[in-house]
Amino acid sequence: MRYAAITDRLYDLGGDKWAIHNTARDKIAAGENIIELTIGEPDITTDPALVETCVAALRAGRTRYSNGRGETGLVAALVDTYRPRMPDICDQNVLCFPGTQTALYAVCAALTQTGDGVLIGDPYYATYEGVVSATGAHVEPVPLRMEHGFVLQAEDLAAAITPQSRVVLLNTPHNPTGAVLDRDTLVAIGDLCIEHDLWIVCDEVYEALIFEGDFVSPLEIPALRARTVVVSSISKSHAATGFRSGWSIGPKEFSRRLLPISETMLFGNQPFIADMTEAALRGDFPTAAHLREALGRRAGLVHEMAQQITGLSSRMPAGGMFAMLDVSGTGMDGDAFAWHLLQTQGVAVMPGSAFGAGGRDLIRVALTVPDEELRTAMTRIAHVCRDAQERCAGVA
Ligand SMILES: Cc1ncc(COP(=O)(O)O)c(C=O)c1O
């Protein structure tokens, strides 16, 4: 049978990246004691009051078709949420989606097509390559360097821009590196986008999870607003990943053109989830503060322990749910290290290569387990490093 080219473009994206995670899950199912530090699921539950709001909405019959933009109450709540950053925002700047991921997919479909380039800091979130490739566009990687705390540097971006470049896809706070973009960096990146007429798509899903510095959105920089689209959700801020509730905020004409794409994909959103999301945005819930405190403490724990381990280098992440460790000092790349760690120590981490070629020498450690478990995992990581040093010494 014949298939459309999109299925070829996405064929090899996905499965292989998660091989260690899947192997770890198989081992757990077989009764092995594995510390799983592979994915970024908040380790607390959705606030019971939000769950109740959703259930109450279901019981109240909020189960019918919605419109394509999103329920009026939720759109109004998003307008109020973003007004401090975008004073002239109105409902026409807003579209609701089932999660940041869907919003990204639709936004990329609206901005890119075959032959276009999307500039992305490398390493990058595992689904970005698929989202870009689906449209026929390609990733133009921009190196993120540990010596700069993995913060995207304007000069690296300038060097990567080609005549095909159409979009710069930013993610702050950043998965997998934990880097946060400050205002000066955003201004410098924005100047290049203005000079080369590039869109800025900014994935702000980890906005609430910053432990060092302040969050700044490109929407706050007036000169960038006409070319900026923000995507985000309540997945991380409210530990509500399974609710699939996100949005895009962009210029009116952009949003007008995005709406039919959304409508043909989704035919509207789910009113009972919209009600719960509106309550999440308007209410005062402790979830984000709790996560921020726990993740910041664990990031510090991993960074401090990593600094004591010969063969590892690390940078304190400024936000997000992960720490990246450079394992090249052990003589192994991230893949070899991660497999060895799983097979010999029962600790599952993601190899950095799952996040682009720039992650080759890195492993990503999820900070989403209790401190003691993380400490044990770091002790086991230290064992692998020590064994590697001893092997090297033996060879020498
Ligand atoms: C950088 C980044 N963007 C988007 C997503 C997906 O978010 P959502 O649950 O809102 O679709 C994730 C999930 O881990 C992520 O890490």
PDBQT file of the ligand as one rigid body, heavy atoms in Angstrom, charges set to zero:
ROOT
HETATM    1  C1  LIG A 401       9.549  21.313  26.397  1.00  0.00    +0.000 C 
HETATM    2  C2  LIG A 401       8.216  20.644  26.414  1.00  0.00    +0.000 A 
HETATM    3  N1  LIG A 401       7.250  21.111  25.608  1.00  0.00    +0.000 NA
HETATM    4  C3  LIG A 401       6.037  20.535  25.573  1.00  0.00    +0.000 A 
HETATM    5  C4  LIG A 401       5.753  19.430  26.358  1.00  0.00    +0.000 A 
HETATM    6  C5  LIG A 401       4.388  18.825  26.270  1.00  0.00    +0.000 C 
HETATM    7  O1  LIG A 401       3.534  19.574  27.116  1.00  0.00    +0.000 OA
HETATM    8  P1  LIG A 401       1.974  19.358  27.155  1.00  0.00    +0.000 P 
HETATM    9  O2  LIG A 401       1.694  18.335  28.200  1.00  0.00    +0.000 OA
HETATM   10  O3  LIG A 401       1.429  20.692  27.533  1.00  0.00    +0.000 OA
HETATM   11  O4  LIG A 401       1.541  18.924  25.794  1.00  0.00    +0.000 OA
HETATM   12  C6  LIG A 401       6.721  18.903  27.218  1.00  0.00    +0.000 A 
HETATM   13  C7  LIG A 401       6.435  17.711  28.039  1.00  0.00    +0.000 C 
HETATM   14  O5  LIG A 401       7.272  17.155  28.702  1.00  0.00    +0.000 OA
HETATM   15  C8  LIG A 401       7.994  19.535  27.243  1.00  0.00    +0.000 A 
HETATM   16  O6  LIG A 401       8.963  19.076  28.035  1.00  0.00    +0.000 OA
ENDROOT
TORSDOF 0
